[in-house]
Each structure stands twice: as structure tokens, then as C-alpha cells.
Amino acid sequence: MATTLSSTSDQANIKTCRRCGVRYDWRRSPSSSLKMTYCGSLCERADLGFTIEALIRSERDVAAVAA
């Protein structure tokens, strides 16, 4: 018995990656940020040159050193 995408996920949660065009369920994205833009961190980094999570982590490190 084949399971279709529409029966396993609400179609409103299916997005298309801005970089590679793959359709994905943003709720299952491993990234906590930009879940509705990129399918994963590889596409995010390839498109932006960095990942948002790395940028946030870097900002936290700078703030901790400044404090």
C-alpha cells in the first residue's frame, strides 16, 4: 500500500526550497530558523554563505565575551 504525501502531511505545511526547488514539510526541518525558506542547512549555506543558526551562535558568543 503506497502512502501519498497528501495523506501523511497537511499540504499547507509543504514548502518549496528557495535554492534547490525540493518540496519539503517545514515542520520536519532540522533547522530551528528559516524553516519555511530552505529544505536544510546545506541549501541555506549555499544560498546565503552562512547558516542563520551559526550567525545566532556567533552573536551569543560575542555578547557573552562583552558581558
C-alpha positions as CSV (number, residue, x, y, z in Angstrom):
1,M,0.0,0.0,0.0
2,A,1.6,3.3,-1.1
3,T,1.3,6.3,1.0
4,T,0.9,9.7,-0.7
5,L,2.4,12.9,0.5
6,S,-1.1,14.4,0.9
7,S,-2.2,11.6,3.3
8,T,0.8,11.9,5.5
9,S,1.2,15.7,5.7
10,D,-1.1,18.7,5.5
11,Q,-0.4,20.3,2.1
12,A,-0.3,23.7,3.9
13,N,2.9,22.6,5.6
14,I,4.6,21.6,2.3
15,K,7.0,24.3,1.1
16,T,9.5,24.5,-1.8
17,C,13.2,25.2,-1.1
18,R,14.3,28.5,-2.5
19,R,17.6,27.1,-3.6
20,C,17.0,23.6,-5.0
21,G,13.3,23.5,-5.5
22,V,12.7,20.4,-3.5
23,R,9.3,20.2,-1.8
24,Y,9.6,19.5,2.0
25,D,7.5,19.6,5.1
26,W,8.9,22.6,7.0
27,R,7.9,21.1,10.4
28,R,10.5,18.4,9.9
29,S,13.3,20.8,9.0
30,P,16.4,20.2,11.2
31,S,17.0,24.0,11.4
32,S,15.1,26.0,14.0
33,S,15.3,29.1,11.8
34,L,14.2,29.7,8.2
35,K,12.2,26.5,8.2
36,M,9.9,28.0,5.5
37,T,12.7,29.1,3.1
38,Y,15.3,26.2,2.8
39,C,15.0,22.4,2.9
40,G,18.1,22.2,5.0
41,S,21.3,23.8,6.2
42,L,23.3,22.9,3.0
43,C,20.9,24.9,0.8
44,E,20.8,27.7,3.4
45,R,24.6,28.0,3.5
46,A,24.9,27.6,-0.3
47,D,22.4,30.4,-0.9
48,L,23.4,32.8,2.0
49,G,27.1,31.9,2.5
50,F,26.3,31.0,6.2
51,T,23.6,29.5,8.3
52,I,21.3,31.6,10.5
53,E,21.9,29.2,13.4
54,A,25.7,29.8,13.1
55,L,25.2,33.6,13.0
56,I,23.0,33.5,16.1
57,R,25.5,31.3,17.9
58,S,28.3,33.7,16.9
59,E,26.3,36.7,18.3
60,R,25.7,34.9,21.6
61,D,29.4,34.3,21.9
62,V,30.2,37.9,21.2
63,A,27.6,39.1,23.8
64,A,29.0,36.6,26.4
65,V,32.5,37.9,25.9
66,A,31.4,41.6,26.1
67,A,29.5,41.0,29.4
